[in-house]
Amino acid sequence: MSPLKLILTVLYMLMWPALLLFLAGDWHWRQGWIFGGWFLAVCASTMAWLYRKDPALLAERYRMPGSGGQSRRDKIIVFLIVLGFIAWIVIMPLDGRRFRWTPRLPLAVEVGGGALLALSWLLLFRSFTDNTFLSPLVRIQTERGHRVVSTGVYGLVRHPMYLGAILMFLGGPLLTGAAWALACAVVLSLLVVVRIVEEEKLLVVELAGYEDYRRRVRYRLLPFVW
């Protein structure tokens, strides 16, 4: 990673918590600082691990959309997820702090949101450490010797990173008390489900051993559910 790319990455990571607090209109907003600190910790810990242990995956994470055989349909899904993420992170401080569209939620709900974020961090980090082929694009990485990964969290469900993302989408609004952002989270979760279905169509056909993996690890996202 070049120094310029590293600087831009750090600025990108800092941008989202700064935007959250700016839109809240209150730089002393406790829940905003907790979520912002969580977000930075997830990004920084994952980036540091990839930089030291798996630079090939780090390079893959910077791959440009539309390259490497990514389908047009996947590009559209990713675009919609990005738009949903922006709406989600903008609505959280507007609802939870600045305008308070949602009445104050019980402390137990806030704690529950924090617990979901903690589990999300675990799943997201382990997904990257367990699967060196965790590309942001749905594609077969033939140039990297793409193969099925079935160990670690991939022995629990077939898409643990997506599960971690959904827990983040749900946990953030619960922590910050933003019910309207929770509605965004539901839409984002449905988009993730659509992407899983489309991704598995490709993997079954083009990735050797994936059909056997589907038989051994039965659940895509939630154990005993789906």
matplotlib code that plots the C-alpha trace (Angstrom):
import matplotlib.pyplot as plt

x = [0.0, 1.4, 1.7, -1.0, -3.4, -2.8, -3.5, -6.7, -7.9, -7.4, -9.3, -12.1, -12.4, -12.4, -15.0, -17.9, -17.7, -17.0, -20.1, -22.2, -21.3, -21.5, -25.1, -26.0, -25.2, -23.8, -20.1, -20.8, -23.3, -22.3, -23.9, -22.4, -18.9, -19.4, -20.6, -17.9, -15.2, -16.6, -16.5, -12.9, -11.8, -13.4, -11.8, -8.4, -8.1, -9.1, -6.8, -3.8, -4.3, -4.6, -1.6, 0.6, -0.8, -2.6, -1.5, -3.0, -6.5, -5.9, -5.1, -8.2, -10.3, -9.2, -10.2, -12.3, -16.0, -16.7, -13.3, -12.3, -15.5, -18.0, -21.5, -23.6, -26.3, -23.8, -22.6, -26.2, -26.8, -23.5, -24.5, -27.9, -26.2, -23.8, -26.7, -28.6, -25.5, -25.2, -28.9, -28.5, -25.5, -27.0, -30.4, -29.0, -27.7, -30.6, -33.1, -31.2, -29.9, -30.6, -34.4, -35.2, -37.9, -37.8, -38.7, -35.9, -35.6, -35.0, -31.4, -31.8, -32.4, -29.2, -27.2, -28.7, -27.5, -24.0, -24.1, -25.0, -22.2, -19.7, -20.8, -20.7, -17.1, -16.2, -17.9, -16.5, -12.9, -12.9, -14.4, -11.3, -8.9, -10.5, -11.1, -8.3, -10.7, -13.1, -13.4, -15.8, -16.9, -18.8, -16.3, -14.1, -10.5, -8.8, -5.5, -5.3, -6.2, -9.7, -10.9, -13.7, -13.0, -14.9, -13.0, -13.5, -16.7, -17.3, -18.0, -21.0, -22.7, -21.7, -21.8, -20.5, -19.4, -22.9, -24.2, -21.8, -22.9, -26.6, -25.8, -24.1, -27.1, -29.4, -27.1, -26.2, -29.8, -30.6, -27.5, -28.3, -32.1, -32.9, -36.0, -35.9, -32.4, -33.6, -36.0, -33.0, -31.3, -34.2, -33.9, -30.1, -30.6, -32.9, -30.4, -27.7, -30.1, -30.5, -26.8, -26.3, -28.7, -27.0, -23.5, -24.4, -25.7, -22.2, -20.3, -22.2, -21.5, -18.0, -16.2, -15.1, -16.3, -18.9, -21.9, -20.3, -19.7, -23.4, -24.3, -22.0, -22.8, -26.5, -27.3, -26.4, -26.9, -28.7, -28.1, -31.3, -33.2, -31.8]
y = [0.0, 3.4, 6.2, 8.2, 5.3, 4.7, 8.4, 8.4, 5.2, 6.7, 9.9, 7.7, 5.8, 9.0, 10.6, 8.4, 9.0, 12.7, 12.9, 11.1, 13.6, 16.6, 15.7, 15.0, 18.7, 17.6, 16.6, 15.3, 12.7, 9.6, 7.0, 8.7, 8.5, 4.8, 3.9, 6.0, 4.4, 0.9, 1.7, 2.9, 0.0, -2.5, -0.8, -0.2, -3.8, -5.4, -3.2, -3.7, -7.5, -7.6, -5.2, -7.5, -11.0, -11.0, -8.2, -10.1, -9.9, -6.2, -5.5, -7.4, -5.3, -2.2, -3.8, -1.4, -2.2, -3.9, -5.5, -9.1, -10.5, -8.8, -9.0, -6.0, -7.3, -7.4, -3.9, -2.7, -4.5, -3.1, 0.4, 0.1, -1.2, 1.8, 4.2, 2.4, 2.6, 6.3, 6.8, 4.6, 6.5, 9.9, 9.1, 7.7, 11.0, 13.0, 10.7, 9.7, 13.1, 16.2, 15.9, 13.0, 11.6, 8.4, 8.7, 7.7, 3.9, 1.9, 1.4, -2.3, -1.7, 0.5, -2.2, -4.8, -2.7, -2.6, -6.4, -6.8, -4.5, -6.6, -9.8, -8.0, -7.0, -10.6, -12.0, -9.3, -9.7, -13.4, -13.5, -11.6, -13.7, -17.0, -16.3, -14.9, -14.8, -12.3, -10.0, -7.0, -8.2, -11.3, -13.1, -16.2, -15.2, -17.7, -15.7, -16.2, -19.9, -19.4, -22.3, -23.1, -22.0, -24.0, -23.5, -21.0, -19.0, -20.5, -23.7, -22.1, -20.3, -19.9, -16.1, -14.9, -11.5, -10.7, -11.8, -9.4, -6.6, -7.2, -7.2, -3.8, -2.4, -3.5, -2.7, 0.8, 2.2, 0.3, 1.8, 5.3, 5.2, 5.8, 3.8, 5.3, 4.1, 0.7, 0.8, 1.4, -1.6, -3.8, -2.7, -3.2, -6.6, -7.6, -6.3, -8.5, -11.5, -10.8, -10.6, -13.9, -15.7, -14.2, -15.0, -18.6, -19.1, -18.2, -20.2, -23.4, -23.3, -22.0, -22.8, -26.4, -28.0, -25.3, -27.7, -30.1, -27.2, -26.3, -29.8, -29.8, -26.2, -26.0, -22.5, -19.4, -16.7, -17.7, -21.1, -23.3, -20.6, -19.9]
z = [0.0, -1.0, 1.5, -0.4, -0.4, 3.3, 4.0, 1.9, 3.6, 7.1, 6.0, 4.6, 7.9, 9.9, 7.6, 8.7, 12.5, 11.9, 9.7, 12.3, 15.0, 12.7, 11.7, 15.3, 16.1, 19.4, 19.7, 23.2, 22.0, 24.0, 21.7, 18.7, 20.2, 21.1, 17.6, 16.0, 18.2, 17.4, 13.6, 13.7, 15.8, 13.3, 10.3, 11.9, 13.4, 10.1, 8.0, 10.3, 10.2, 6.4, 6.0, 8.1, 7.4, 4.0, 1.7, -1.3, 0.2, 1.1, -2.6, -3.6, -1.3, -3.4, -6.7, -8.8, -9.3, -12.6, -12.9, -12.6, -14.1, -11.7, -13.3, -14.1, -11.7, -8.8, -9.6, -9.3, -6.0, -4.6, -5.7, -3.9, -0.8, -0.8, -1.2, 1.6, 3.9, 3.3, 4.1, 7.2, 8.6, 7.9, 9.4, 12.7, 14.1, 12.6, 14.3, 17.4, 18.4, 16.3, 15.7, 18.0, 15.8, 17.9, 21.6, 23.9, 23.9, 27.1, 28.3, 27.7, 24.0, 23.8, 25.6, 23.2, 20.2, 21.7, 22.1, 18.4, 17.4, 19.5, 17.8, 14.5, 15.1, 15.9, 12.7, 10.4, 11.7, 11.7, 8.2, 6.9, 8.9, 7.9, 4.2, 2.1, -0.9, 0.7, -2.3, -2.3, -5.8, -6.6, -8.9, -9.2, -8.4, -10.7, -10.6, -6.9, -6.9, -5.5, -3.5, -1.0, 2.6, 5.2, 8.4, 11.3, 11.1, 7.6, 9.4, 11.1, 8.2, 4.6, 4.7, 8.1, 6.8, 5.6, 9.0, 10.7, 8.4, 9.1, 12.9, 12.4, 10.4, 13.3, 16.2, 15.3, 15.3, 18.5, 20.2, 19.0, 19.4, 15.8, 14.6, 11.2, 10.6, 11.7, 8.8, 6.5, 8.2, 7.2, 3.5, 3.6, 5.1, 2.2, -0.3, 1.4, 1.1, -2.6, -3.1, -1.2, -3.6, -6.6, -5.3, -4.6, -8.1, -9.4, -6.8, -7.3, -11.1, -11.2, -7.9, -7.5, -4.3, -3.4, -3.8, -1.4, 1.0, 0.8, 1.8, 4.8, 6.0, 5.5, 6.5, 4.5, 7.1, 10.3, 11.9, 12.0, 10.0, 6.5]

ax = plt.figure().add_subplot(projection="3d")
ax.plot(x, y, z, "-o")
ax.set_aspect("equal")
plt.show()
